[in-house]
Each structure stands twice: as structure tokens, then as C-alpha cells.
Amino acid sequence: MWFRVRETLVGGRTNMAPKPQDACALPREKKMARPRTTEPRSRQLNLRFTVNELETIGKRAHALGMKPVHFGRTVLLGPNSVTQGRTEPANNMSRLIHAQLARLGNNLNQMVRHLHQTGDPLPADLEPLLNDIRRIITRLSE
């Protein structure tokens, strides 16, 4: 947004810049909003659970990589669509490895994004690290 500073026009009249309090009346740049759905979710179905039941639902949803509300909607509306999420790791060790790999992937993503923004070269120790991660993923998928 810009304002013109006071300038004198031919004939002695002056053209003043808008006052700061008038800035909100200026036209704004249009932003793209989320498109409206053809069928909005405007109705509710309220259910009550015990603490243990809610924890079980949360665990099952987390194992599939879903939020509990999306998990519940999927279970209620289509029994075959629940298997579309992630597969649950076989044991506790696999869960821990998957969690650590997710953290590594997040850190690598942030680092590469930073390197692309700044134009810095890739660190020398990045390629061996990526090879180690690929080996671990291959071993887990077997």
C-alpha cells in the first residue's frame, strides 16, 4: 500500500495524502478463500464415552494416522474405508522406530527447505545420513 505525499497542482490547489485513519477504507487486495462445499456439515451427532472408551478410540485413530473425529465418521459411515489409513506397526519397537523416522523426516524437510531458500550448498554428511535412513526403511519394510 502506498500514499502520495502532498503535492501542489496547477492553479494552487493541493492534493493531500489520505490520513492514516482512512487507510482501512482503501480497497484491499483480494485473497483466495477456501472454496465452499456443496454439502456443508451442519448437523451434529453427540455421543458420550467413558474415559477408557475414548482412549481406545484415540489409540485406534492414531494407529491409522487419523484424528478421532475422522476415525469415528469413517467407522460410522463405511466399515470398509477404515483400512485406508496407515498400517499399525507390529510391535512397540517398530512404533518407536517409526516415530523417530518421522522426526528425522521432519528435520530433513526443514533443513532442505532452509537450504533452498538461502541457496547454501548441501552439507557433506547429508548423503551418508540419507543412505542410512534408506537402509533402515528397507529393513523395516521387509
ABEGO torsion letter per residue (X at the ends): XBBBBBBBBBGGBBBBBBBAAAAAABBBBBBBBBBBBABBBABBBBBBBBAAAAAAAAAAAAAAGBBAAAAAAAAAABAAAAAABBBBBABAAAAAAAAAAAAAAAAAAAAAAAAAAAGBBBBAAAAAAAAAAAAAAAAAAX
